[in-house]
């Protein structure tokens, strides 16, 4: 509630408790001291108008006169807000800590206090901030699901708690570093990275490893940070990380030979670890007909076994793949050529790790071919580059496969392959029949 709003409420007389019927018409007793305090508070606010500096001065004068005012939490909050807007960070920190001491259950203010102490505090302040971090972490760990909004799913609630815990561990680790407690700092950075892999945690672990002369450990952590960084949450830019990892690599190996390959492997491993977990589907599928795929439009199942005896034409693609976008209209054109043949089925199989990207992509691109999620079929068929086009014959065996995309020859080669696969098998020649009676 804005300060002026709650002040107006505070200035009103407190409602009297219900009176007995006999005393219903008796005069209401007023507390002159409380009324005077409310009037002084309202005057302090109104005389400041929209001047934040004047408001700070007036409210501090009010607190000197009424140091035990019941309105201290609201006044402290107003002083914190005004001091931040005035960029008076020491004063903001002072009142933020006062509010934290007065209302320790106010988590949002406690987090602000931690941030201010981390940036503007001293050694005793860092120790207090560590204590506050531990208290908030305990709150996050034990926050009951009953506190979540009914609009928030349980999965999102748990994901939010996980993110909060990872961020708090990172901040507490930084505070431990400022207190020269590298052991606890490393524990917190490792715990933060284990919850949610981040460039900030990896870089800090790299710094500690380099400090401990663990060059291989520093290389591993800097490479993770290099792969994950977006320059936020205190992480360095990719240019700065490139300098760090280049330096320790040269110290460990004498030159930068092999660093490029190492960074590529580290990038693949780190981004895979940081990506949202994707449930394994059809884990026991050993044959295409074992697979049940999902329509990207509504998630409804498509059993490839239902297409047994048909020719199945598959295009494996991803939203980030430029050649896939060029191939799609040609694939759709070939599919329309066979639209009158019920024994030929065309499917565009999406292989994105993050399936949330697919809906917006399809809404924009308006693909006409039936789009399914690959759901592990790419694993069975060893698809590791995009686009890849595969034709399965009537028994589910691969009759044609093309990795990559040749714009000039794609349409013709796919039509020829489909026609070959549709053609009935030629009867054995008489010579062959005679040789194999």
C-alpha positions, -999 to +999 in steps of 0.1 A: +000+000+000+014+035-008+026+054+022+000+082+017-028+056+015-020+038+047-013+071+065-048+082+057-061+050+072-037+054+102-050+089+108-085+077+113-096+069+148-095+032+157-129+016+157-143+012+192-151-024+203-188-033+204-204-017+234-230-033+257-266-023+248-268-002+280-238+018+270-245+021+233-250+058+235-220+065+258-193+087+243-163+069+227-131+074+246-102+088+225-065+084+231-050+119+227-014+106+224-023+082+195-043+109+178-014+133+180+010+108+166-013+101+136-017+138+129+020+143+131+026+114+107+001+127+082+016+162+084+051+148+078+039+131+046+017+158+033+042+186+038+068+166+018+044+165-012+063+147-040+098+156-027+115+123-017+144+141+000+119+161+021+099+129+029+131+112+042+139+142+064+103+144+077+100+107+085+133+106+103+122+136+124+089+118+131+109+086+143+130+107+166+098+120+182+081+086+182+108+060+183+084+032+193+056+041+168+035+012+157+038+024+122+076+018+120+074-011+095+056+011+070+078+041+077+110+020+073+097+006+040+090+041+028+124+053+039+141+023+020+121+031-012+128+068-010+165+063-002+169+039-032+153+065-055+177+091-041+206+067-046+214+070-009+224+034-005+239+035+030+206+050+043+186+024+023+207-004+039+202+010+074+164+011+072+163-022+053+181-039+081+159-023+107+129-036+088+145-071+086+150-071+123+115-059+130+098-083+105+121-112+098+093-130+079+093-103+052+113-123+027+113-097-001+129-071+022+154-096+036+165-104+000+169-066-006+190-064+026+212-092+014+218-075-019+226-041-003+250-057+022+267-077-005+273-045-024+278-018+002+285-037+035+316-043+055+330-076+070+304-076+099+278-068+073+289-097+051+285-121+081+250-108+088+242-112+051+253-149+053+230-154+082+201-138+063+208-159+032+207-191+054+174-180+068+158-173+034+172-207+021+155-224+050+123-206+042+125-216+005+132-253+015+102-255+038+077-232+020+045-252+018+027-257-014-004-242+002+014-208-002+015-210-040-011-192-061-038-215-076-028-200-110+007-216-106+012-253-114+030-275-089+057-280-115+062-242-119+062-238-082+089-263-077+109-249-106+107-214-090+119-227-056+148-244-074+158-212-092+155-192-059+177-217-041+203-217-068+205-179-068+207-176-030+235-202-029+254-181-055+250-149-035+260-167-003+290-181-020+301-146-030+297-134+006+319-163+018+345-152-008+345-117+007+350-133+041+380-154+027+360-186+035+368-203+002+358-238+014+322-228+021+322-206-010+331-236-032+304-257-016+278-231-023+289-226-059+289-263-065+254-267-050+242-238-071+255-253-103+241-287-095+206-272-091+208-250-123+240-250-144+250-213-148+279-194-162+282-174-130+287-204-107+310-222-132+332-191-135+335-187-098+345-224-095+371-218-122+385-188-103+388-210-071+404-238-091+429-215-107+437-200-073+444-235-060+467-242-090+443-268-103+447-259-140+426-288-153+398-280-130+399-243-140+399-253-177+368-274-171+349-247-152+359-218-175+348-239-205+314-245-189+311-208-182+321-200-218+294-222-231+266-209-208+273-172-204+250-145-214+268-118-194+242-117-166+242-126-129+277-115-125+292-137-152+318-124-175+313-119-212+324-147-236+353-125-247+366-122-211+361-159-205+379-167-237+410-149-223+407-168-190+405-203-205+432-194-231+455-184-203+451-216-182+451-238-213+485-224-223+498-228-188+487-265-188+496-274-224+522-249-236+500-237-265+464-235-275+465-266-296+433-287-290+415-259-272+389-254-300+378-291-299+377-290-261+354-260-261+331-276-286+327-307-264+323-285-233+296-265-251+276-296-261+279-311-226+271-278-207+241-267-228+227-303-226+229-302-188+213-267-187+185-276-211+150-284-196+148-321-189+130-339-218+113-371-209+125-402-227+099-416-250+097-451-265+129-461-246+124-497-255+116-492-292+137-515-314+117-513-346+098-483-362+065-500-356+072-501-319+070-463-318+041-441-307+047-405-317+027-374-308+011-348-330+027-314-324-007-297-327-025-314-298-003-342-285-026-370-297-008-403-304+002-417-338+011-453-338+035-462-366+022-498-364-011-485-378+008-476-410+023-511-414+021-521-451+023-485-462+053-464-475+063-440-447+082-408-458+099-390-429+116-356-427+136-350-395+139-313-387+144-287-360+132-251-356+168-238-355+178-255-388+180-231-417+182-258-445+151-275-428+131-244-436+142-245-472+134-282-475+099-280-460+080-265-490+096-290-513+088-319-490+052-306-488+051-304-526+061-340-530+036-350-503+008-333-523+018-353-554+009-385-535-022-372-517-044-395-536-024-426-526-036-440-493-006-463-490+019-434-487+022-414-455+043-383-450+054-370-416+076-341-406+093-352-374+105-324-350+137-331-330+139-299-309+152-304-273+129-277-262+094-286-275+080-252-263+097-237-294+076-257-318+041-243-313+051-207-320+072-218-350+043-237-365+019-209-359+043-186-379+054-210-407+021-228-413+035-262-423+011-282-444+026-316-438+016-335-406+040-326-379+049-351-351+075-351-324+102-377-333+100-391-297+131-412-300+128-424-336+157-402-345+177-422-320+167-456-335+175-444-370+207-426-359+197-392-372+224-368-360+222-340-386+194-320-401+176-322-423+175-359-428+149-376-451+141-413-447+117-436-466+105-468-448+092-496-470+061-516-464+079-538-438+095-508-419+129-512-435+149-482-447+145-479-485+160-445-489+180-420-468+194-386-475+214-367-449+215-330-456+197-311-484+205-305-521+179-280-532+184-287-569+180-324-568+159-331-537+124-332-552+134-354-581+155-379-560+127-382-534+100-388-560+122-415-577+128-432-544+091-432-535+082-447-569+108-474-566+096-483-531+060-484-543+068-506-573+059-543-567+089-566-564+098-581-598+091-619-600+122-641-602+135-648-637+131-682-653+168-688-651+169-679-614+138-702-609+156-731-627+187-726-606+166-726-574+139-753-579 
